[in-house]
Amino acid sequence: IRTGAPYYVINYDDETGRTDTITAGSEYSNRSLYVLRSKTDAVTSERFQALLRAVQEIEALTGENALDIEFATGSDNQVYLLQVRQITTARELDAALIDRIEQTLERVQEFVANRLTPSPNVHGPISLFGQMPDWNPVEILGRVPRQLAFSLYRYLVTDKVWRLARELMGYGVPHGMPLMVSLGGIPYVDARLSFNSFLPADLPDEIGGKLVTAWIERLVKNQHLHDRIEFEVAIAEYTFDIDRRCVEQMPGVLTPDEQAIFTDALYRMTKKLVTGLVAPMDVELQKISLLNQRRGMLKERHKTGDLSTVASLLEDCCQWGTLPFAVLARHGFIAQALLRSLVRVGVIREKTASDLLNSIETVATTFISDARAMTRGEIDTATFMVEYGHLRPGTYDISSPRYDQRPDLFADEKDRDVSADVGQIFELEDRERDAIEAELSRVDFRISVDDLIKYIKAATVAREYSKFVFSRNISDALEYIAKWGETIGLSRMQLSHINIYHILDCLVDGSEHSSFEKLAAIAAESQQAHEVASSIHLPYLIPDALDVYVVPLLLARPNFVTNKFVHGKISVLTEEIGDKIDIDGKIVLTERADPGYDWIFSHSIKALVTKYGGSNSHMAIRCAEFDLPAAIGCGEQIFERLRACEFIEIDCKAGRIEPVGS
């Protein structure tokens, strides 16, 4: 309806046997299937084949293709029509757009079919692509990012930094393989490469191959785990419940001897990382400090709008920013895995783990405290913006204004103190301390209980701080690009459609055409491709090339934060944040939320709901820190159903989120 793209969209309930659940918008109404009109032969279900034949018959009889059809199917797949209406509000089908969509999807299908086959020097005979595994690009960039944002993420993280960091920590990595790809303009991670990079470097190839294959098969069978592969699919670190995880996540995959070799390799690697013998966090934080210093010197030496400064800022960001961040982020995952395993083996209570996370004060704590001090007049705006003005909702998006360009984002709250929300004192009970000490002794980690707690806290703080610092380089680079664009007549929106490699080529390309002519043409073509990408539908996970044409929307399971219950009116934040910000006292819904969205915590919101996000994502950590109820990563069906309502209810302890009356 919205784009006029050539799809049959089927909303269905195949569980209750009732005929009113879809129109009533009940919990069973969030199953959807998108089928490209020209590829109905790719549908394998006899039930849906029968339905589509009936729909095509109706189209032929009516001469209309924008129809709202209510139907039911019998146990023999006989289709019964309940009602057929013309959709008068549907966008007119554009023949040129349809052709471009079909051509794009044919190229995507060929690309996927080729990449799903065995690859030299990579474990696993099969693969699959996902929008959220590992570096979760759809959460950071959005479902359809423009070219500058996508290419910056490639340049700074997913082309090589991701594997350099893991290699430094003792993991085996497939050399020369970029992690992220673009499928019709939508970013995906090659999950096979990700799983390969979770294997200890000294693990025998035969065992590595078995593990990668098992993890891929588990993800295909349990697609709702697509945003939590580090905890519930792959096993990338030694934990106190390692044997239980092996049994639950890959039963019968390894022989007893092979499992012993695997867990021993994880043990040796994890022990070195936790004790600081390999990739110590303080060394990585020193690199982050160096990045701060170098950025200051760069900006002093170079004038605004100098493209060479952009190149220097980004190169420094790779070496001294995203690379150490990638190491610290993996420390963060290891810390979380260790903490969760203490709960799973019954050593500590779930509340103890929650209290520990709530006691951690990250850079966000200082930010929110300073933001509220600014609104009370205790810190002047200029001073605040020197420290935080570089942040922007959409870290990689040049068209998104920075905080120092949008001071109106912050709430005017004169009486509320951030100290009431975070930084609660954490103390272990004697019983739990003794139990943790016994576990540490059992596995011979040779660290104290206090050392383990310190590691868990430090890893979380370091991850968030390093992200905060390296985003300065990205933000400044984007502003330099914008100033440079002004000098040759390119707007921010045009620049957003040009990838960073084309922009940096202007430093070395002295061809006869002007930079404006070349880049303006590239921007126009890229903008057309972006319009196509915005119209196509692809699933969260693609394990089969035909999934490009037949797209079942995944029934996601949100990642709930805290054990609280909350009921309230919603406020939906779009990527285009308008002038009127009305989120105080509301449950905030937003598709994604990178560090640039931290401004929302300066407001008195009731809870947070996101469409995308994992259990250890940026916003999951933020909400745990502020003890804020949240449902992170609801998925498309649940999110779209919620945003159409006025009031919703979240029961984090029960794992439930649903629309309610006022």
Disulfide bonds with the S-S distance in Angstrom:
none
